[in-house]
Amino acid sequence: MTTAEYNSCADLYSDGVYRFILKNIKDKDTAQDIVQESYVRMWERVKEVSYEKARAYLFTTDDQTMRDHIRKNQRSSC
């Protein structure tokens, strides 16, 4: 994926990804952090992720990051 395609993904998918996480987390700041982390992870693998599969990659990464966040908070609150 090129830098232009990566930027296009940010424009196209960030709102949808954010709403997906916010719906589940119900905390705006945490949702923004999770979305940002997903875009960082995609940038780290920009050579491996194709533009056509970027949306699926982002939603999968967001879901995994959100689950990790929930597990971490459950452990720390016990």
LOBAPA-813495 format. One record per residue: residue number from 1; y, z, x of N, C-alpha, C in turn. Coordinates in pm, whole numbers. Each point is the difference from the previous one (the first is absolute). Layout:
REM residues N
+------+--------+--------+--------+--------+--------+--------+--------+--------+--------+
: pavo :   n.py :   n.pz :   n.px :  ca.py :  ca.pz :  ca.px :   c.py :   c.pz :   c.px :
+------+--------+--------+--------+--------+--------+--------+--------+--------+--------+
:  NUM :      Y :      Z :      X :      Y :      Z :      X :      Y :      Z :      X :
...
+------+--------+--------+--------+--------+--------+--------+--------+--------+--------+
END
This chain:
REM residues 78
+------+--------+--------+--------+--------+--------+--------+--------+--------+--------+
: pavo :   n.py :   n.pz :   n.px :  ca.py :  ca.pz :  ca.px :   c.py :   c.pz :   c.px :
+------+--------+--------+--------+--------+--------+--------+--------+--------+--------+
:    1 :   -117 :      0 :     85 :    117 :      0 :    -85 :    123 :      0 :     90 :
:    2 :     96 :    -78 :    -38 :    125 :     -7 :     77 :     94 :    112 :    -44 :
:    3 :    104 :     21 :     78 :    101 :    101 :    -35 :     68 :    -35 :   -132 :
:    4 :     27 :   -127 :    -21 :     62 :    -44 :   -126 :    -93 :     29 :   -118 :
:    5 :   -129 :    -23 :     16 :    -95 :     29 :   -107 :     -9 :    151 :    -26 :
:    6 :      3 :     78 :    106 :     -1 :    146 :    -14 :    123 :     45 :    -80 :
:    7 :    116 :    -52 :     35 :    122 :     35 :    -72 :     -6 :    -45 :   -145 :
:    8 :    -60 :   -114 :    -24 :    -19 :    -48 :   -136 :    -89 :     96 :    -79 :
:    9 :   -103 :     50 :     63 :    -89 :     98 :    -65 :     78 :    126 :    -38 :
:   10 :     87 :     44 :     89 :     82 :    117 :    -30 :     86 :    -25 :   -122 :
:   11 :     59 :   -118 :     -9 :     84 :    -34 :   -115 :    -82 :    -13 :   -129 :
:   12 :   -115 :    -61 :     11 :    -80 :    -29 :   -119 :    -76 :    121 :    -55 :
:   13 :    -55 :     82 :     87 :    -97 :     99 :    -43 :     45 :    146 :      7 :
:   14 :    108 :     30 :     69 :     36 :    140 :     21 :     25 :     75 :   -131 :
:   15 :     65 :    -65 :    -95 :     28 :     67 :   -127 :   -129 :     31 :    -77 :
:   16 :    -89 :    -95 :     -7 :   -126 :     21 :    -70 :    -87 :    106 :     66 :
:   17 :     -4 :     -3 :    131 :    -78 :     98 :     75 :     60 :    139 :    -21 :
:   18 :    131 :      9 :      5 :     69 :    128 :    -20 :    -29 :     56 :   -140 :
:   19 :      9 :    -84 :   -101 :    -26 :     46 :   -137 :   -145 :     46 :    -17 :
:   20 :    -92 :    -70 :     65 :   -142 :     39 :     -4 :    -18 :    141 :     57 :
:   21 :     59 :     27 :    113 :    -14 :    131 :     63 :     76 :    106 :    -79 :
:   22 :    121 :    -29 :    -43 :     80 :     96 :    -75 :    -71 :     42 :   -129 :
:   23 :    -66 :    -94 :    -64 :    -74 :     30 :   -124 :   -108 :    106 :     25 :
:   24 :    -60 :     -3 :    117 :   -108 :     92 :     32 :     48 :    129 :     67 :
:   25 :    100 :    -10 :     85 :     48 :    116 :     76 :    106 :     78 :    -76 :
:   26 :     87 :    -70 :    -71 :    109 :     58 :    -77 :    103 :     75 :     87 :
:   27 :     17 :    -47 :    121 :    101 :     54 :     91 :     62 :   -119 :     73 :
:   28 :    128 :    -24 :    -24 :     66 :   -118 :     54 :     -2 :     -5 :    152 :
:   29 :     31 :    112 :     64 :      5 :      2 :    146 :   -137 :    -26 :     62 :
:   30 :   -101 :     62 :    -55 :   -136 :    -19 :     51 :    -44 :   -144 :    -24 :
:   31 :     31 :    -56 :   -115 :    -36 :   -139 :    -30 :     66 :    -95 :    100 :
:   32 :    126 :     24 :     30 :     70 :    -84 :     98 :    -64 :     12 :    138 :
:   33 :    -39 :    121 :     38 :    -66 :     21 :    130 :   -132 :    -75 :      7 :
:   34 :    -77 :      4 :   -108 :   -130 :    -66 :     -2 :     17 :   -152 :      9 :
:   35 :     96 :    -53 :    -74 :     26 :   -144 :      5 :     44 :    -40 :    140 :
:   36 :     88 :     78 :     60 :     46 :    -30 :    135 :   -116 :      3 :     98 :
:   37 :    -87 :     98 :    -13 :   -117 :      9 :     88 :    -90 :   -122 :    -15 :
:   38 :    -14 :    -50 :   -121 :    -83 :   -119 :    -24 :     59 :   -123 :     68 :
:   39 :    131 :    -14 :     -8 :     65 :   -114 :     67 :     -9 :     13 :    152 :
:   40 :      6 :    121 :     50 :    -17 :     21 :    145 :   -141 :    -42 :     41 :
:   41 :    -98 :     43 :    -78 :   -139 :    -36 :     31 :    -21 :   -152 :     -5 :
:   42 :     63 :    -65 :    -99 :    -13 :   -145 :     -7 :     67 :    -65 :    121 :
:   43 :    114 :     51 :     42 :     69 :    -56 :    116 :    -86 :     14 :    125 :
:   44 :    -69 :    113 :     13 :    -87 :     21 :    115 :   -116 :   -100 :      3 :
:   45 :    -36 :    -55 :   -115 :   -109 :    -97 :    -10 :     50 :   -137 :    -46 :
:   46 :    126 :    -28 :     27 :     62 :   -123 :    -50 :    -74 :   -126 :     46 :
:   47 :    -60 :      4 :    115 :    -74 :   -117 :     51 :   -134 :    -17 :    -72 :
:   48 :    -54 :    109 :    -57 :   -131 :     -4 :    -64 :      7 :    -25 :   -150 :
:   49 :    110 :     36 :    -63 :     14 :    -12 :   -146 :     62 :   -135 :    -33 :
:   50 :    -67 :    -75 :    -85 :     57 :   -128 :    -40 :    102 :     23 :   -112 :
:   51 :     95 :    -90 :     -7 :    105 :     10 :   -102 :    -59 :     -2 :   -141 :
:   52 :   -103 :    -77 :    -20 :    -63 :    -12 :   -130 :    -66 :    130 :    -45 :
:   53 :    -41 :     83 :     95 :    -69 :    125 :    -34 :     88 :    123 :     20 :
:   54 :    127 :    -20 :     27 :     90 :    111 :     28 :     15 :     94 :   -118 :
:   55 :     10 :    -53 :   -120 :     16 :     86 :   -119 :   -120 :     92 :    -15 :
:   56 :   -119 :    -54 :      9 :   -122 :     80 :    -12 :     -6 :    103 :    113 :
:   57 :     37 :    -40 :    120 :      0 :     92 :    113 :     96 :    117 :    -27 :
:   58 :    119 :    -30 :    -49 :     99 :    106 :    -27 :    -49 :     97 :   -107 :
:   59 :    -52 :    -52 :   -110 :    -46 :     89 :   -106 :   -119 :     83 :     45 :
:   60 :    -90 :    -58 :     76 :   -114 :     75 :     52 :     46 :    108 :     97 :
:   61 :     89 :    -35 :     89 :     51 :     96 :     97 :     78 :    111 :    -70 :
:   62 :     81 :    -36 :    -98 :     73 :    102 :    -77 :    -94 :     96 :    -69 :
:   63 :   -103 :    -54 :    -61 :    -96 :     85 :    -69 :    -68 :     95 :     97 :
:   64 :    -41 :    -49 :    114 :    -65 :     85 :    101 :     97 :    106 :     53 :
:   65 :    123 :    -39 :     27 :    100 :     93 :     51 :     30 :    107 :   -105 :
:   66 :      9 :    -39 :   -126 :     26 :     95 :   -107 :   -116 :     99 :    -11 :
:   67 :   -122 :    -48 :      6 :   -116 :     89 :     -8 :     -2 :     97 :    119 :
:   68 :     32 :    -48 :    119 :      8 :     87 :    116 :    105 :    109 :    -20 :
:   69 :    114 :    -38 :    -55 :    108 :     95 :    -26 :    -45 :    106 :   -101 :
:   70 :    -67 :    -42 :   -105 :    -48 :     95 :   -102 :   -102 :     95 :     61 :
:   71 :    -94 :    -52 :     76 :   -100 :     86 :     65 :     65 :    100 :     94 :
:   72 :     97 :    -46 :     76 :     68 :     88 :     95 :     73 :    112 :    -74 :
:   73 :     65 :    -32 :   -109 :     72 :    102 :    -77 :    -94 :     95 :    -70 :
:   74 :   -116 :    -46 :    -43 :    -97 :     88 :    -64 :    -55 :    100 :    100 :
:   75 :    -24 :    -44 :    122 :    -51 :     90 :    104 :    102 :    104 :     40 :
:   76 :    126 :    -40 :     10 :    103 :     93 :     46 :     39 :    100 :   -110 :
:   77 :    -27 :    -31 :   -127 :     37 :     91 :   -107 :   -110 :    102 :    -30 :
:   78 :   -117 :    -17 :     59 :   -113 :     94 :    -25 :     15 :    125 :     81 :
+------+--------+--------+--------+--------+--------+--------+--------+--------+--------+
END
